[in-house]
Amino acid sequence: MNSFIDLCRALGNERRVRMYISIHERGQLAVCDLADEIGISEPAASFHLKKLLRVGLIKQRRDGKFTLSSSGVKNI
């Protein structure tokens, strides 16, 4: 139950939803690209990405780019 609530909280923010959609549409994005696309600072983008990471909607690759996690796709 807590994981569902956490998922809802993560997607309860318009910026995080827009970030998730951008990653979904483009496959992978760096923090700087997401920040530019959404119109926020890189620190703010990192903050929101951490929320999406914690609930398993996205994953971070070794090169720093973010991609969708397989569990994230199933959750939505």
HTML snippet that shows the backbone in 3Dmol.js (N, CA, C, O; Angstrom):
<script src="https://3Dmol.org/build/3Dmol-min.js"></script>
<div id="view" style="width:600px;height:400px;position:relative"></div>
<script>
const pdb = `
ATOM      1  N   MET A   1       0.826  -1.197   0.000  1.00  0.00           N
ATOM      2  CA  MET A   1       0.000   0.000   0.000  1.00  0.00           C
ATOM      3  C   MET A   1       0.866   1.256   0.000  1.00  0.00           C
ATOM      4  O   MET A   1       0.581   2.208  -0.725  1.00  0.00           O
ATOM      5  N   ASN A   2       1.927   1.260   0.814  1.00  0.00           N
ATOM      6  CA  ASN A   2       2.798   2.435   0.852  1.00  0.00           C
ATOM      7  C   ASN A   2       3.422   2.726  -0.502  1.00  0.00           C
ATOM      8  O   ASN A   2       3.574   3.890  -0.874  1.00  0.00           O
ATOM      9  N   SER A   3       3.789   1.681  -1.249  1.00  0.00           N
ATOM     10  CA  SER A   3       4.414   1.919  -2.549  1.00  0.00           C
ATOM     11  C   SER A   3       3.430   2.573  -3.515  1.00  0.00           C
ATOM     12  O   SER A   3       3.828   3.402  -4.333  1.00  0.00           O
ATOM     13  N   PHE A   4       2.163   2.214  -3.433  1.00  0.00           N
ATOM     14  CA  PHE A   4       1.150   2.846  -4.279  1.00  0.00           C
ATOM     15  C   PHE A   4       0.975   4.310  -3.896  1.00  0.00           C
ATOM     16  O   PHE A   4       0.864   5.175  -4.764  1.00  0.00           O
ATOM     17  N   ILE A   5       0.950   4.580  -2.617  1.00  0.00           N
ATOM     18  CA  ILE A   5       0.829   5.964  -2.143  1.00  0.00           C
ATOM     19  C   ILE A   5       2.045   6.771  -2.581  1.00  0.00           C
ATOM     20  O   ILE A   5       1.908   7.906  -3.036  1.00  0.00           O
ATOM     21  N   ASP A   6       3.230   6.190  -2.444  1.00  0.00           N
ATOM     22  CA  ASP A   6       4.452   6.878  -2.877  1.00  0.00           C
ATOM     23  C   ASP A   6       4.426   7.158  -4.380  1.00  0.00           C
ATOM     24  O   ASP A   6       4.846   8.227  -4.822  1.00  0.00           O
ATOM     25  N   LEU A   7       3.937   6.207  -5.155  1.00  0.00           N
ATOM     26  CA  LEU A   7       3.819   6.389  -6.597  1.00  0.00           C
ATOM     27  C   LEU A   7       2.870   7.541  -6.917  1.00  0.00           C
ATOM     28  O   LEU A   7       3.167   8.386  -7.762  1.00  0.00           O
ATOM     29  N   CYS A   8       1.741   7.566  -6.244  1.00  0.00           N
ATOM     30  CA  CYS A   8       0.774   8.656  -6.452  1.00  0.00           C
ATOM     31  C   CYS A   8       1.368  10.003  -6.070  1.00  0.00           C
ATOM     32  O   CYS A   8       1.147  11.001  -6.757  1.00  0.00           O
ATOM     33  N   ARG A   9       2.105  10.035  -5.001  1.00  0.00           N
ATOM     34  CA  ARG A   9       2.748  11.288  -4.583  1.00  0.00           C
ATOM     35  C   ARG A   9       3.777  11.745  -5.617  1.00  0.00           C
ATOM     36  O   ARG A   9       3.870  12.932  -5.932  1.00  0.00           O
ATOM     37  N   ALA A  10       4.540  10.801  -6.133  1.00  0.00           N
ATOM     38  CA  ALA A  10       5.557  11.156  -7.130  1.00  0.00           C
ATOM     39  C   ALA A  10       4.911  11.731  -8.386  1.00  0.00           C
ATOM     40  O   ALA A  10       5.442  12.661  -8.993  1.00  0.00           O
ATOM     41  N   LEU A  11       3.778  11.181  -8.769  1.00  0.00           N
ATOM     42  CA  LEU A  11       3.100  11.649  -9.976  1.00  0.00           C
ATOM     43  C   LEU A  11       2.108  12.773  -9.687  1.00  0.00           C
ATOM     44  O   LEU A  11       1.401  13.229 -10.585  1.00  0.00           O
ATOM     45  N   GLY A  12       2.059  13.209  -8.450  1.00  0.00           N
ATOM     46  CA  GLY A  12       1.171  14.300  -8.069  1.00  0.00           C
ATOM     47  C   GLY A  12       1.754  15.669  -8.355  1.00  0.00           C
ATOM     48  O   GLY A  12       1.173  16.686  -7.978  1.00  0.00           O
ATOM     49  N   ASN A  13       2.887  15.702  -9.013  1.00  0.00           N
ATOM     50  CA  ASN A  13       3.555  16.961  -9.334  1.00  0.00           C
ATOM     51  C   ASN A  13       3.651  17.080 -10.852  1.00  0.00           C
ATOM     52  O   ASN A  13       4.155  16.176 -11.519  1.00  0.00           O
ATOM     53  N   GLU A  14       3.168  18.188 -11.394  1.00  0.00           N
ATOM     54  CA  GLU A  14       3.131  18.369 -12.847  1.00  0.00           C
ATOM     55  C   GLU A  14       4.518  18.273 -13.482  1.00  0.00           C
ATOM     56  O   GLU A  14       4.667  17.699 -14.561  1.00  0.00           O
ATOM     57  N   ARG A  15       5.519  18.823 -12.828  1.00  0.00           N
ATOM     58  CA  ARG A  15       6.873  18.775 -13.393  1.00  0.00           C
ATOM     59  C   ARG A  15       7.377  17.341 -13.500  1.00  0.00           C
ATOM     60  O   ARG A  15       7.991  16.969 -14.501  1.00  0.00           O
ATOM     61  N   ARG A  16       7.121  16.539 -12.475  1.00  0.00           N
ATOM     62  CA  ARG A  16       7.570  15.146 -12.516  1.00  0.00           C
ATOM     63  C   ARG A  16       6.831  14.367 -13.600  1.00  0.00           C
ATOM     64  O   ARG A  16       7.425  13.523 -14.271  1.00  0.00           O
ATOM     65  N   VAL A  17       5.561  14.641 -13.772  1.00  0.00           N
ATOM     66  CA  VAL A  17       4.806  13.973 -14.836  1.00  0.00           C
ATOM     67  C   VAL A  17       5.378  14.358 -16.194  1.00  0.00           C
ATOM     68  O   VAL A  17       5.550  13.501 -17.061  1.00  0.00           O
ATOM     69  N   ARG A  18       5.670  15.629 -16.383  1.00  0.00           N
ATOM     70  CA  ARG A  18       6.247  16.087 -17.653  1.00  0.00           C
ATOM     71  C   ARG A  18       7.620  15.456 -17.888  1.00  0.00           C
ATOM     72  O   ARG A  18       7.956  15.103 -19.019  1.00  0.00           O
ATOM     73  N   MET A  19       8.405  15.316 -16.836  1.00  0.00           N
ATOM     74  CA  MET A  19       9.715  14.674 -16.958  1.00  0.00           C
ATOM     75  C   MET A  19       9.557  13.207 -17.344  1.00  0.00           C
ATOM     76  O   MET A  19      10.262  12.710 -18.223  1.00  0.00           O
ATOM     77  N   TYR A  20       8.641  12.527 -16.693  1.00  0.00           N
ATOM     78  CA  TYR A  20       8.390  11.116 -16.990  1.00  0.00           C
ATOM     79  C   TYR A  20       7.978  10.952 -18.451  1.00  0.00           C
ATOM     80  O   TYR A  20       8.474  10.066 -19.146  1.00  0.00           O
ATOM     81  N   ILE A  21       7.076  11.802 -18.908  1.00  0.00           N
ATOM     82  CA  ILE A  21       6.610  11.732 -20.296  1.00  0.00           C
ATOM     83  C   ILE A  21       7.762  12.001 -21.261  1.00  0.00           C
ATOM     84  O   ILE A  21       7.889  11.317 -22.277  1.00  0.00           O
ATOM     85  N   SER A  22       8.594  12.981 -20.957  1.00  0.00           N
ATOM     86  CA  SER A  22       9.742  13.289 -21.819  1.00  0.00           C
ATOM     87  C   SER A  22      10.688  12.104 -21.930  1.00  0.00           C
ATOM     88  O   SER A  22      11.149  11.773 -23.023  1.00  0.00           O
ATOM     89  N   ILE A  23      10.977  11.468 -20.806  1.00  0.00           N
ATOM     90  CA  ILE A  23      11.854  10.293 -20.816  1.00  0.00           C
ATOM     91  C   ILE A  23      11.188   9.167 -21.601  1.00  0.00           C
ATOM     92  O   ILE A  23      11.848   8.468 -22.369  1.00  0.00           O
ATOM     93  N   HIS A  24       9.897   8.994 -21.410  1.00  0.00           N
ATOM     94  CA  HIS A  24       9.153   7.949 -22.115  1.00  0.00           C
ATOM     95  C   HIS A  24       9.202   8.174 -23.623  1.00  0.00           C
ATOM     96  O   HIS A  24       9.415   7.231 -24.385  1.00  0.00           O
ATOM     97  N   GLU A  25       9.008   9.402 -24.053  1.00  0.00           N
ATOM     98  CA  GLU A  25       8.971   9.706 -25.483  1.00  0.00           C
ATOM     99  C   GLU A  25      10.347   9.655 -26.140  1.00  0.00           C
ATOM    100  O   GLU A  25      10.466   9.242 -27.293  1.00  0.00           O
ATOM    101  N   ARG A  26      11.365  10.062 -25.431  1.00  0.00           N
ATOM    102  CA  ARG A  26      12.700  10.176 -26.035  1.00  0.00           C
ATOM    103  C   ARG A  26      13.641   9.030 -25.663  1.00  0.00           C
ATOM    104  O   ARG A  26      14.720   8.906 -26.244  1.00  0.00           O
ATOM    105  N   GLY A  27      13.253   8.210 -24.723  1.00  0.00           N
ATOM    106  CA  GLY A  27      14.047   7.036 -24.375  1.00  0.00           C
ATOM    107  C   GLY A  27      15.078   7.254 -23.292  1.00  0.00           C
ATOM    108  O   GLY A  27      15.196   6.446 -22.371  1.00  0.00           O
ATOM    109  N   GLN A  28      15.823   8.333 -23.391  1.00  0.00           N
ATOM    110  CA  GLN A  28      16.813   8.655 -22.363  1.00  0.00           C
ATOM    111  C   GLN A  28      17.138  10.133 -22.448  1.00  0.00           C
ATOM    112  O   GLN A  28      17.167  10.717 -23.531  1.00  0.00           O
ATOM    113  N   LEU A  29      17.376  10.715 -21.319  1.00  0.00           N
ATOM    114  CA  LEU A  29      17.697  12.141 -21.260  1.00  0.00           C
ATOM    115  C   LEU A  29      18.649  12.421 -20.115  1.00  0.00           C
ATOM    116  O   LEU A  29      18.614  11.748 -19.085  1.00  0.00           O
ATOM    117  N   ALA A  30      19.489  13.408 -20.302  1.00  0.00           N
ATOM    118  CA  ALA A  30      20.364  13.888 -19.234  1.00  0.00           C
ATOM    119  C   ALA A  30      19.615  14.934 -18.417  1.00  0.00           C
ATOM    120  O   ALA A  30      18.634  15.514 -18.882  1.00  0.00           O
ATOM    121  N   VAL A  31      20.080  15.167 -17.211  1.00  0.00           N
ATOM    122  CA  VAL A  31      19.443  16.138 -16.321  1.00  0.00           C
ATOM    123  C   VAL A  31      19.367  17.511 -16.981  1.00  0.00           C
ATOM    124  O   VAL A  31      18.330  18.171 -16.918  1.00  0.00           O
ATOM    125  N   CYS A  32      20.448  17.942 -17.609  1.00  0.00           N
ATOM    126  CA  CYS A  32      20.458  19.279 -18.224  1.00  0.00           C
ATOM    127  C   CYS A  32      19.419  19.386 -19.332  1.00  0.00           C
ATOM    128  O   CYS A  32      18.792  20.434 -19.489  1.00  0.00           O
ATOM    129  N   ASP A  33      19.228  18.317 -20.103  1.00  0.00           N
ATOM    130  CA  ASP A  33      18.227  18.334 -21.171  1.00  0.00           C
ATOM    131  C   ASP A  33      16.814  18.384 -20.605  1.00  0.00           C
ATOM    132  O   ASP A  33      15.954  19.101 -21.116  1.00  0.00           O
ATOM    133  N   LEU A  34      16.585  17.618 -19.549  1.00  0.00           N
ATOM    134  CA  LEU A  34      15.270  17.647 -18.904  1.00  0.00           C
ATOM    135  C   LEU A  34      14.982  19.014 -18.304  1.00  0.00           C
ATOM    136  O   LEU A  34      13.873  19.534 -18.427  1.00  0.00           O
ATOM    137  N   ALA A  35      15.973  19.585 -17.661  1.00  0.00           N
ATOM    138  CA  ALA A  35      15.796  20.905 -17.051  1.00  0.00           C
ATOM    139  C   ALA A  35      15.428  21.935 -18.112  1.00  0.00           C
ATOM    140  O   ALA A  35      14.511  22.732 -17.913  1.00  0.00           O
ATOM    141  N   ASP A  36      16.136  21.922 -19.234  1.00  0.00           N
ATOM    142  CA  ASP A  36      15.837  22.855 -20.325  1.00  0.00           C
ATOM    143  C   ASP A  36      14.436  22.635 -20.880  1.00  0.00           C
ATOM    144  O   ASP A  36      13.694  23.587 -21.122  1.00  0.00           O
ATOM    145  N   GLU A  37      14.089  21.384 -21.076  1.00  0.00           N
ATOM    146  CA  GLU A  37      12.792  21.055 -21.662  1.00  0.00           C
ATOM    147  C   GLU A  37      11.630  21.481 -20.762  1.00  0.00           C
ATOM    148  O   GLU A  37      10.609  21.972 -21.244  1.00  0.00           O
ATOM    149  N   ILE A  38      11.794  21.291 -19.462  1.00  0.00           N
ATOM    150  CA  ILE A  38      10.723  21.608 -18.517  1.00  0.00           C
ATOM    151  C   ILE A  38      10.756  23.083 -18.119  1.00  0.00           C
ATOM    152  O   ILE A  38       9.742  23.647 -17.707  1.00  0.00           O
ATOM    153  N   GLY A  39      11.919  23.694 -18.246  1.00  0.00           N
ATOM    154  CA  GLY A  39      12.050  25.106 -17.883  1.00  0.00           C
ATOM    155  C   GLY A  39      12.344  25.335 -16.415  1.00  0.00           C
ATOM    156  O   GLY A  39      11.849  26.282 -15.804  1.00  0.00           O
ATOM    157  N   ILE A  40      13.175  24.434 -15.849  1.00  0.00           N
ATOM    158  CA  ILE A  40      13.565  24.565 -14.445  1.00  0.00           C
ATOM    159  C   ILE A  40      15.086  24.449 -14.349  1.00  0.00           C
ATOM    160  O   ILE A  40      15.750  24.092 -15.322  1.00  0.00           O
ATOM    161  N   SER A  41      15.626  24.749 -13.180  1.00  0.00           N
ATOM    162  CA  SER A  41      17.071  24.651 -12.979  1.00  0.00           C
ATOM    163  C   SER A  41      17.494  23.183 -12.894  1.00  0.00           C
ATOM    164  O   SER A  41      16.673  22.302 -12.640  1.00  0.00           O
ATOM    165  N   GLU A  42      18.776  22.939 -13.109  1.00  0.00           N
ATOM    166  CA  GLU A  42      19.286  21.571 -12.988  1.00  0.00           C
ATOM    167  C   GLU A  42      19.135  21.015 -11.572  1.00  0.00           C
ATOM    168  O   GLU A  42      18.774  19.848 -11.421  1.00  0.00           O
ATOM    169  N   PRO A  43      19.403  21.819 -10.515  1.00  0.00           N
ATOM    170  CA  PRO A  43      19.171  21.287  -9.169  1.00  0.00           C
ATOM    171  C   PRO A  43      17.703  20.905  -8.931  1.00  0.00           C
ATOM    172  O   PRO A  43      17.418  19.900  -8.279  1.00  0.00           O
ATOM    173  N   ALA A  44      16.786  21.702  -9.455  1.00  0.00           N
ATOM    174  CA  ALA A  44      15.361  21.377  -9.305  1.00  0.00           C
ATOM    175  C   ALA A  44      15.030  20.107 -10.079  1.00  0.00           C
ATOM    176  O   ALA A  44      14.270  19.266  -9.599  1.00  0.00           O
ATOM    177  N   ALA A  45      15.595  19.964 -11.272  1.00  0.00           N
ATOM    178  CA  ALA A  45      15.366  18.755 -12.062  1.00  0.00           C
ATOM    179  C   ALA A  45      15.902  17.528 -11.327  1.00  0.00           C
ATOM    180  O   ALA A  45      15.245  16.488 -11.298  1.00  0.00           O
ATOM    181  N   SER A  46      17.081  17.642 -10.739  1.00  0.00           N
ATOM    182  CA  SER A  46      17.663  16.530  -9.974  1.00  0.00           C
ATOM    183  C   SER A  46      16.778  16.147  -8.802  1.00  0.00           C
ATOM    184  O   SER A  46      16.589  14.963  -8.525  1.00  0.00           O
ATOM    185  N   PHE A  47      16.239  17.132  -8.118  1.00  0.00           N
ATOM    186  CA  PHE A  47      15.334  16.887  -6.991  1.00  0.00           C
ATOM    187  C   PHE A  47      14.133  16.057  -7.449  1.00  0.00           C
ATOM    188  O   PHE A  47      13.779  15.065  -6.812  1.00  0.00           O
ATOM    189  N   HIS A  48      13.514  16.467  -8.549  1.00  0.00           N
ATOM    190  CA  HIS A  48      12.327  15.766  -9.041  1.00  0.00           C
ATOM    191  C   HIS A  48      12.679  14.379  -9.574  1.00  0.00           C
ATOM    192  O   HIS A  48      11.913  13.433  -9.392  1.00  0.00           O
ATOM    193  N   LEU A  49      13.823  14.252 -10.226  1.00  0.00           N
ATOM    194  CA  LEU A  49      14.239  12.949 -10.733  1.00  0.00           C
ATOM    195  C   LEU A  49      14.482  11.959  -9.598  1.00  0.00           C
ATOM    196  O   LEU A  49      14.184  10.772  -9.736  1.00  0.00           O
ATOM    197  N   LYS A  50      15.014  12.432  -8.491  1.00  0.00           N
ATOM    198  CA  LYS A  50      15.234  11.553  -7.336  1.00  0.00           C
ATOM    199  C   LYS A  50      13.916  10.982  -6.831  1.00  0.00           C
ATOM    200  O   LYS A  50      13.857   9.827  -6.409  1.00  0.00           O
ATOM    201  N   LYS A  51      12.868  11.781  -6.873  1.00  0.00           N
ATOM    202  CA  LYS A  51      11.542  11.295  -6.454  1.00  0.00           C
ATOM    203  C   LYS A  51      11.067  10.179  -7.386  1.00  0.00           C
ATOM    204  O   LYS A  51      10.524   9.172  -6.930  1.00  0.00           O
ATOM    205  N   LEU A  52      11.271  10.359  -8.687  1.00  0.00           N
ATOM    206  CA  LEU A  52      10.873   9.333  -9.651  1.00  0.00           C
ATOM    207  C   LEU A  52      11.740   8.084  -9.525  1.00  0.00           C
ATOM    208  O   LEU A  52      11.254   6.966  -9.699  1.00  0.00           O
ATOM    209  N   LEU A  53      13.018   8.274  -9.223  1.00  0.00           N
ATOM    210  CA  LEU A  53      13.919   7.135  -9.002  1.00  0.00           C
ATOM    211  C   LEU A  53      13.486   6.317  -7.796  1.00  0.00           C
ATOM    212  O   LEU A  53      13.455   5.088  -7.852  1.00  0.00           O
ATOM    213  N   ARG A  54      13.153   6.998  -6.708  1.00  0.00           N
ATOM    214  CA  ARG A  54      12.797   6.316  -5.457  1.00  0.00           C
ATOM    215  C   ARG A  54      11.600   5.394  -5.608  1.00  0.00           C
ATOM    216  O   ARG A  54      11.537   4.348  -4.962  1.00  0.00           O
ATOM    217  N   VAL A  55      10.647   5.773  -6.458  1.00  0.00           N
ATOM    218  CA  VAL A  55       9.460   4.931  -6.613  1.00  0.00           C
ATOM    219  C   VAL A  55       9.602   3.940  -7.767  1.00  0.00           C
ATOM    220  O   VAL A  55       8.679   3.180  -8.057  1.00  0.00           O
ATOM    221  N   GLY A  56      10.765   3.954  -8.424  1.00  0.00           N
ATOM    222  CA  GLY A  56      11.043   2.960  -9.453  1.00  0.00           C
ATOM    223  C   GLY A  56      10.490   3.267 -10.833  1.00  0.00           C
ATOM    224  O   GLY A  56      10.452   2.383 -11.689  1.00  0.00           O
ATOM    225  N   LEU A  57      10.062   4.501 -11.071  1.00  0.00           N
ATOM    226  CA  LEU A  57       9.530   4.841 -12.388  1.00  0.00           C
ATOM    227  C   LEU A  57      10.623   5.027 -13.430  1.00  0.00           C
ATOM    228  O   LEU A  57      10.401   4.788 -14.617  1.00  0.00           O
ATOM    229  N   ILE A  58      11.792   5.450 -12.992  1.00  0.00           N
ATOM    230  CA  ILE A  58      12.917   5.642 -13.899  1.00  0.00           C
ATOM    231  C   ILE A  58      14.154   5.009 -13.283  1.00  0.00           C
ATOM    232  O   ILE A  58      14.162   4.635 -12.110  1.00  0.00           O
ATOM    233  N   LYS A  59      15.182   4.898 -14.080  1.00  0.00           N
ATOM    234  CA  LYS A  59      16.471   4.447 -13.564  1.00  0.00           C
ATOM    235  C   LYS A  59      17.543   5.353 -14.149  1.00  0.00           C
ATOM    236  O   LYS A  59      17.328   6.019 -15.162  1.00  0.00           O
ATOM    237  N   GLN A  60      18.688   5.368 -13.503  1.00  0.00           N
ATOM    238  CA  GLN A  60      19.798   6.196 -13.947  1.00  0.00           C
ATOM    239  C   GLN A  60      20.902   5.295 -14.468  1.00  0.00           C
ATOM    240  O   GLN A  60      21.324   4.351 -13.799  1.00  0.00           O
ATOM    241  N   ARG A  61      21.361   5.598 -15.670  1.00  0.00           N
ATOM    242  CA  ARG A  61      22.450   4.825 -16.260  1.00  0.00           C
ATOM    243  C   ARG A  61      23.786   5.322 -15.730  1.00  0.00           C
ATOM    244  O   ARG A  61      23.871   6.384 -15.113  1.00  0.00           O
ATOM    245  N   ARG A  62      24.812   4.547 -15.978  1.00  0.00           N
ATOM    246  CA  ARG A  62      26.159   4.920 -15.526  1.00  0.00           C
ATOM    247  C   ARG A  62      26.638   6.238 -16.123  1.00  0.00           C
ATOM    248  O   ARG A  62      27.406   6.963 -15.490  1.00  0.00           O
ATOM    249  N   ASP A  63      26.191   6.551 -17.336  1.00  0.00           N
ATOM    250  CA  ASP A  63      26.626   7.798 -17.975  1.00  0.00           C
ATOM    251  C   ASP A  63      25.820   9.002 -17.502  1.00  0.00           C
ATOM    252  O   ASP A  63      25.991  10.111 -18.007  1.00  0.00           O
ATOM    253  N   GLY A  64      24.936   8.774 -16.524  1.00  0.00           N
ATOM    254  CA  GLY A  64      24.179   9.872 -15.935  1.00  0.00           C
ATOM    255  C   GLY A  64      22.839  10.137 -16.586  1.00  0.00           C
ATOM    256  O   GLY A  64      22.060  10.948 -16.085  1.00  0.00           O
ATOM    257  N   LYS A  65      22.552   9.466 -17.699  1.00  0.00           N
ATOM    258  CA  LYS A  65      21.272   9.684 -18.357  1.00  0.00           C
ATOM    259  C   LYS A  65      20.188   8.873 -17.668  1.00  0.00           C
ATOM    260  O   LYS A  65      20.446   7.826 -17.074  1.00  0.00           O
ATOM    261  N   PHE A  66      18.979   9.380 -17.764  1.00  0.00           N
ATOM    262  CA  PHE A  66      17.843   8.722 -17.143  1.00  0.00           C
ATOM    263  C   PHE A  66      17.021   8.006 -18.196  1.00  0.00           C
ATOM    264  O   PHE A  66      16.804   8.527 -19.291  1.00  0.00           O
ATOM    265  N   THR A  67      16.565   6.808 -17.859  1.00  0.00           N
ATOM    266  CA  THR A  67      15.716   6.014 -18.740  1.00  0.00           C
ATOM    267  C   THR A  67      14.547   5.488 -17.921  1.00  0.00           C
ATOM    268  O   THR A  67      14.555   5.553 -16.692  1.00  0.00           O
ATOM    269  N   LEU A  68      13.549   4.969 -18.611  1.00  0.00           N
ATOM    270  CA  LEU A  68      12.444   4.346 -17.898  1.00  0.00           C
ATOM    271  C   LEU A  68      12.899   3.009 -17.348  1.00  0.00           C
ATOM    272  O   LEU A  68      13.674   2.295 -17.986  1.00  0.00           O
ATOM    273  N   SER A  69      12.421   2.677 -16.178  1.00  0.00           N
ATOM    274  CA  SER A  69      12.703   1.348 -15.648  1.00  0.00           C
ATOM    275  C   SER A  69      11.581   0.426 -16.097  1.00  0.00           C
ATOM    276  O   SER A  69      10.461   0.879 -16.332  1.00  0.00           O
ATOM    277  N   SER A  70      11.869  -0.850 -16.216  1.00  0.00           N
ATOM    278  CA  SER A  70      10.829  -1.782 -16.637  1.00  0.00           C
ATOM    279  C   SER A  70       9.705  -1.820 -15.616  1.00  0.00           C
ATOM    280  O   SER A  70       8.538  -1.947 -15.988  1.00  0.00           O
ATOM    281  N   SER A  71      10.036  -1.711 -14.340  1.00  0.00           N
ATOM    282  CA  SER A  71       8.982  -1.688 -13.324  1.00  0.00           C
ATOM    283  C   SER A  71       8.178  -0.399 -13.413  1.00  0.00           C
ATOM    284  O   SER A  71       6.981  -0.391 -13.128  1.00  0.00           O
ATOM    285  N   GLY A  72       8.829   0.688 -13.806  1.00  0.00           N
ATOM    286  CA  GLY A  72       8.120   1.958 -13.951  1.00  0.00           C
ATOM    287  C   GLY A  72       7.067   1.899 -15.034  1.00  0.00           C
ATOM    288  O   GLY A  72       5.972   2.438 -14.869  1.00  0.00           O
ATOM    289  N   VAL A  73       7.384   1.254 -16.134  1.00  0.00           N
ATOM    290  CA  VAL A  73       6.423   1.120 -17.219  1.00  0.00           C
ATOM    291  C   VAL A  73       5.243   0.272 -16.764  1.00  0.00           C
ATOM    292  O   VAL A  73       4.096   0.591 -17.076  1.00  0.00           O
ATOM    293  N   LYS A  74       5.511  -0.798 -16.032  1.00  0.00           N
ATOM    294  CA  LYS A  74       4.439  -1.663 -15.543  1.00  0.00           C
ATOM    295  C   LYS A  74       3.561  -0.951 -14.526  1.00  0.00           C
ATOM    296  O   LYS A  74       2.347  -1.155 -14.504  1.00  0.00           O
ATOM    297  N   ASN A  75       4.165  -0.115 -13.683  1.00  0.00           N
ATOM    298  CA  ASN A  75       3.394   0.583 -12.660  1.00  0.00           C
ATOM    299  C   ASN A  75       2.378   1.543 -13.254  1.00  0.00           C
ATOM    300  O   ASN A  75       1.285   1.699 -12.710  1.00  0.00           O
ATOM    301  N   ILE A  76       2.718   2.177 -14.343  1.00  0.00           N
ATOM    302  CA  ILE A  76       1.825   3.147 -14.961  1.00  0.00           C
ATOM    303  C   ILE A  76       0.840   2.391 -15.805  1.00  0.00           C
ATOM    304  O   ILE A  76      -0.027   2.998 -16.435  1.00  0.00           O
TER     305      ILE A  76
END
`;
const viewer = $3Dmol.createViewer("view");
viewer.addModel(pdb, "pdb");
viewer.setStyle({}, {cartoon: {color: "spectrum"}});
viewer.zoomTo();
viewer.render();
</script>
